[in-house]
Amino acid sequence: MVFNITRVGKGSLTLESPVMPAAGTVGFADEYRSIIKLEKLGALVTNPVTLLPRSPANGTRVVSLEGGILVHSGLPNPGLSKVIREHRAAWDKLHVPVIIHLVATTPDEVEEAMLLIDEEETIAAVELGLHDDSTPDDVGVLVRAALARAEKPLLVRVPLLGGDKIARVAAEAGADGVVVCAAPRGTARDAGGRLVSGRIYGPIIKPVVLRMVGLLARELTIPVIGAGGIHSAQDARDYLEAGARAVQVDSLTWVQPKQLEAIARDLGGLVLTQPHGAFADEWHPAMGETEVNRAVRPDDKTIIQKPKK
């Protein structure tokens, strides 16, 4: 089973699972390698990166909310050249495509960044992250600047507010797909009583984003990727049923990282249904064929063993 997440044509990107992490959740390469089997994911979406280095935000960075959290990071990163230099070896060893999330700053910086990215063979595609205040005209200019300097597939992650208009402009400008959407911005009071602005993550945003995904999936001729509030395999299936080609999982990965892998395996067709009459020790949710058949000879070669009847 394959899932095409970009415009059909030369260089289109297909995945074996329609599930991937959202930008900013699992780092740049293999930070979660000891917890998550990255090869079970559809793709690896990196943390946001800018052409030039960026420092972390000052002050409170995380505020707990009912039904989610507010995060203010400032998008810290060492800059595109250093990110590529330090992580290309790890990307080359991954068994899934790498999608680098490039923060859209100015058209000139986007063009320069895309030149570097297009020369890097370990990067399969680019996800362009937009500022929430970007106008449709701004987006058209940025997307065209990106496409003028690269042949790799270009996804555009749109904001929640005004995201429908932005997505239409991105598609018209030549984007190969849109990610709907970036976590919405909000303001909350931290433990010290100060008002902090940041992005809101959690199940609470799913109904709003799911509606937008459905609207855009019916209207656009390019693939739509759903992102926002996914905390179960059913949440992910809801997005696919609404018309999304794939999904991105964010805050769930921070609290239950193994669930990202479980959802990816589920929607990628790697999870077994419960056998009729199976006992509690013979099956569990997210169980796959490898686990069912696991038994090892002294020489470490696998013996296929069928589950008990």
C-alpha positions as CSV (number, residue, x, y, z in Angstrom):
1,M,0.0,0.0,0.0
2,V,1.4,3.4,-1.0
3,F,0.2,6.9,-0.2
4,N,0.9,9.8,-2.6
5,I,1.2,13.0,-0.6
6,T,2.3,15.4,-3.4
7,R,1.0,16.5,-6.8
8,V,1.3,13.7,-9.3
9,G,4.2,14.1,-11.6
10,K,8.0,13.8,-11.8
11,G,9.4,13.5,-8.3
12,S,6.1,13.0,-6.5
13,L,6.5,11.6,-3.0
14,T,4.8,8.4,-1.9
15,L,4.8,6.9,1.5
16,E,4.2,3.3,2.9
17,S,2.3,4.7,5.8
18,P,0.1,7.9,5.8
19,V,1.4,8.9,9.3
20,M,4.3,11.1,10.2
21,P,5.4,13.4,13.0
22,A,4.5,17.1,12.8
23,A,7.4,19.6,12.5
24,G,8.9,20.3,15.9
25,T,8.0,17.1,17.7
26,V,10.8,14.6,17.1
27,G,13.9,16.6,16.4
28,F,16.1,16.6,13.3
29,A,17.0,13.0,13.0
30,D,17.2,10.1,15.4
31,E,16.5,11.7,18.8
32,Y,13.6,9.3,19.4
33,R,15.4,6.3,17.9
34,S,15.6,4.4,21.2
35,I,11.8,4.8,21.7
36,I,10.2,4.8,18.2
37,K,11.0,2.6,15.2
38,L,11.3,5.4,12.7
39,E,11.1,2.9,9.8
40,K,7.5,2.2,10.7
41,L,6.6,5.9,10.0
42,G,5.6,7.2,6.6
43,A,8.2,10.0,6.7
44,L,10.3,12.0,9.1
45,V,9.4,15.7,9.3
46,T,12.2,17.6,10.9
47,N,12.1,20.4,13.5
48,P,11.7,23.8,11.9
49,V,14.9,25.2,10.5
50,T,15.9,28.7,9.2
51,L,18.6,29.7,6.8
52,L,20.4,31.5,9.7
53,P,20.8,30.3,13.3
54,R,18.0,31.2,15.7
55,S,18.1,31.3,19.5
56,P,15.4,30.0,21.9
57,A,12.6,32.2,23.2
58,N,13.1,33.9,26.6
59,G,10.8,33.3,29.5
60,T,8.1,30.6,30.0
61,R,8.0,28.2,27.1
62,V,5.2,25.7,28.1
63,V,1.9,26.5,29.8
64,S,-0.5,23.7,30.7
65,L,-4.1,24.1,29.5
66,E,-7.3,22.1,30.0
67,G,-7.2,19.7,27.0
68,G,-3.7,20.7,25.8
69,I,-0.7,22.8,26.2
70,L,0.6,26.2,25.0
71,V,4.2,26.2,23.7
72,H,6.4,29.2,22.9
73,S,9.8,28.0,21.7
74,G,11.1,30.7,19.3
75,L,12.0,28.0,16.8
76,P,15.6,27.6,17.9
77,N,18.0,25.9,15.5
78,P,21.6,26.1,14.4
79,G,20.8,27.2,10.8
80,L,20.2,25.2,7.7
81,S,23.9,24.5,6.7
82,K,24.8,23.1,10.1
83,V,21.6,21.0,10.4
84,I,22.4,19.4,7.0
85,R,26.0,18.8,7.9
86,E,25.3,17.3,11.3
87,H,22.3,15.1,10.3
88,R,22.9,14.0,6.7
89,A,24.6,10.8,7.9
90,A,21.6,9.8,10.1
91,W,19.1,10.7,7.3
92,D,21.0,8.5,4.9
93,K,20.5,5.6,7.2
94,L,16.8,6.1,7.7
95,H,14.4,3.8,5.8
96,V,11.8,6.6,5.4
97,P,11.9,9.9,3.4
98,V,13.1,13.0,5.2
99,I,10.9,16.1,4.8
100,I,12.7,19.2,6.1
101,H,10.6,21.9,7.6
102,L,11.8,25.3,6.3
103,V,10.6,28.4,8.0
104,A,9.6,31.0,5.4
105,T,11.3,34.3,6.2
106,T,12.0,36.4,3.2
107,P,11.9,35.4,-0.5
108,D,15.7,35.9,-0.8
109,E,16.4,33.6,2.2
110,V,13.9,31.0,0.9
111,E,15.6,30.9,-2.5
112,E,19.0,30.5,-0.9
113,A,17.8,27.8,1.5
114,M,16.1,25.9,-1.3
115,L,19.4,25.9,-3.3
116,L,21.1,24.2,-0.4
117,I,18.3,21.7,0.1
118,D,18.0,20.8,-3.5
119,E,21.6,19.7,-3.6
120,E,21.2,17.4,-0.6
121,E,20.2,13.9,-1.7
122,T,19.1,12.7,1.7
123,I,16.2,15.2,1.8
124,A,13.2,14.0,-0.1
125,A,10.9,17.1,0.1
126,V,10.4,20.4,1.8
127,E,7.6,21.6,4.0
128,L,7.4,25.4,4.0
129,G,6.2,26.9,7.3
130,L,4.4,30.2,7.0
131,H,4.1,33.0,9.5
132,D,0.5,33.4,10.8
133,D,0.4,37.0,9.6
134,S,1.3,36.1,6.1
135,T,-1.1,37.5,3.5
136,P,-2.1,35.6,0.4
137,D,0.1,37.9,-1.7
138,D,3.1,37.1,0.6
139,V,2.4,33.4,0.3
140,G,2.3,33.5,-3.5
141,V,5.7,35.3,-3.6
142,L,7.3,32.8,-1.1
143,V,6.0,29.7,-2.8
144,R,7.2,30.9,-6.2
145,A,10.6,31.8,-4.8
146,A,10.9,28.3,-3.3
147,L,9.9,26.6,-6.5
148,A,12.2,28.8,-8.7
149,R,15.2,27.3,-7.0
150,A,14.4,23.6,-6.4
151,E,12.9,20.5,-8.0
152,K,12.1,18.7,-4.8
153,P,8.4,18.4,-3.9
154,L,7.1,21.4,-1.9
155,L,4.5,21.1,0.8
156,V,3.1,24.3,2.4
157,R,1.9,24.3,6.0
158,V,-0.9,26.9,6.3
159,P,-2.2,28.6,9.5
160,L,-5.6,28.0,11.0
161,L,-6.9,31.5,10.6
162,G,-7.3,32.3,7.0
163,G,-5.8,28.9,6.1
164,D,-8.4,28.2,3.4
165,K,-7.4,31.3,1.4
166,I,-3.7,30.7,2.0
167,A,-4.1,27.1,0.8
168,R,-5.8,28.1,-2.4
169,V,-3.0,30.7,-3.2
170,A,-0.3,28.1,-2.4
171,A,-1.9,25.6,-4.8
172,E,-2.2,28.2,-7.5
173,A,1.4,29.2,-7.1
174,G,2.5,25.6,-7.7
175,A,2.7,23.9,-4.3
176,D,2.6,20.1,-4.5
177,G,0.5,19.7,-1.3
178,V,-0.7,21.6,1.8
179,V,-0.5,20.7,5.4
180,V,-3.6,21.8,7.3
181,C,-2.6,23.2,9.7
182,A,0.0,24.8,11.9
183,A,-1.0,24.8,15.5
184,P,-3.1,27.9,16.2
185,R,-1.8,30.7,18.4
186,G,-3.2,31.7,21.7
187,T,-2.4,33.4,25.0
188,A,-2.5,31.9,28.5
189,R,-1.3,32.8,32.0
190,D,1.7,30.9,33.3
191,A,2.4,29.7,36.8
192,G,4.0,33.1,37.7
193,G,0.9,35.0,36.6
194,R,2.3,36.4,33.3
195,L,0.5,36.2,30.0
196,V,2.3,34.1,27.5
197,S,1.6,33.7,23.8
198,G,2.4,30.6,21.9
199,R,0.9,27.7,19.9
200,I,-1.8,25.5,21.2
201,Y,-1.5,21.8,21.0
202,G,-3.9,19.0,22.1
203,P,-7.1,17.2,21.2
204,I,-9.2,20.4,21.7
205,I,-8.2,21.7,18.3
206,K,-9.1,18.6,16.2
207,P,-12.8,19.4,15.4
208,V,-11.9,22.8,14.0
209,V,-9.0,21.5,11.9
210,L,-10.9,18.5,10.7
211,R,-13.6,20.7,9.3
212,M,-11.0,22.7,7.3
213,V,-9.3,19.6,6.0
214,G,-12.6,18.3,4.7
215,L,-13.4,21.6,3.0
216,L,-10.0,21.9,1.3
217,A,-9.8,18.3,0.3
218,R,-13.0,18.6,-1.6
219,E,-11.9,21.9,-3.3
220,L,-8.2,21.6,-4.0
221,T,-6.6,19.4,-6.8
222,I,-3.4,18.9,-4.7
223,P,-3.1,16.5,-1.7
224,V,-4.1,17.8,1.8
225,I,-2.3,16.5,4.9
226,G,-4.2,16.8,8.1
227,A,-2.5,18.0,11.3
228,G,-3.9,18.9,14.7
229,G,-5.2,17.1,17.8
230,I,-4.5,13.5,16.7
231,H,-4.3,11.4,19.9
232,S,-5.5,8.0,18.6
233,A,-5.6,5.9,15.5
234,Q,-9.3,6.8,15.2
235,D,-8.4,10.5,15.2
236,A,-6.1,9.8,12.3
237,R,-8.7,7.8,10.4
238,D,-11.1,10.7,10.8
239,Y,-8.8,12.9,8.9
240,L,-8.4,10.3,6.1
241,E,-12.1,9.9,5.9
242,A,-12.5,13.7,5.6
243,G,-10.2,13.6,2.5
244,A,-6.7,13.9,3.8
245,R,-4.0,11.9,2.0
246,A,-1.9,11.6,5.2
247,V,-1.7,13.0,8.7
248,Q,0.9,14.5,11.0
249,V,0.9,13.8,14.8
250,D,2.2,16.4,17.2
251,S,1.6,16.6,21.0
252,L,0.8,12.9,21.5
253,T,4.4,12.2,20.7
254,W,5.6,14.2,23.7
255,V,3.4,12.3,26.2
256,Q,3.1,8.8,24.6
257,P,5.8,8.6,21.9
258,K,5.2,4.9,21.2
259,Q,1.7,5.8,20.1
260,L,3.1,7.7,17.1
261,E,4.6,4.4,15.9
262,A,1.4,2.5,16.8
263,I,-0.8,4.8,14.7
264,A,1.6,4.7,11.8
265,R,1.7,0.9,11.9
266,D,-2.1,0.8,12.2
267,L,-2.9,3.0,9.2
268,G,0.0,1.5,7.2
269,G,-1.8,-1.9,7.4
270,L,0.8,-3.5,9.8
271,V,-1.5,-4.2,12.7
272,L,-3.4,-7.5,13.1
273,T,-7.0,-7.6,14.0
274,Q,-7.8,-9.6,17.2
275,P,-8.2,-13.3,16.4
276,H,-11.5,-14.8,17.5
277,G,-11.2,-16.3,20.9
278,A,-7.7,-15.0,21.5
279,F,-6.6,-14.8,25.1
280,A,-5.2,-11.6,26.8
281,D,-1.6,-12.8,26.4
282,E,-2.0,-13.7,22.7
283,W,-3.1,-10.3,21.3
284,H,-3.1,-6.6,22.2
285,P,-3.9,-3.4,20.4
286,A,-1.2,-2.4,17.8
287,M,0.1,-6.0,17.7
288,G,1.9,-6.8,14.4
289,E,2.9,-9.8,12.4
290,T,6.5,-9.6,13.7
291,E,5.5,-9.9,17.3
292,V,3.1,-12.7,16.6
293,N,5.7,-14.7,14.8
294,R,8.6,-13.9,17.1
295,A,10.7,-16.8,18.3
296,V,14.5,-17.1,17.9
297,R,16.8,-20.1,17.2
298,P,20.2,-20.3,18.8
299,D,21.7,-19.0,15.6
300,D,19.3,-15.9,15.8
301,K,17.3,-16.9,12.7
302,T,13.6,-16.4,13.1
303,I,11.2,-19.3,13.3
304,I,7.7,-18.5,12.2
305,Q,5.3,-19.6,14.9
306,K,1.6,-19.2,14.5
307,P,-0.5,-17.8,17.4
308,K,-2.5,-20.3,19.4
309,K,-5.9,-21.2,18.1
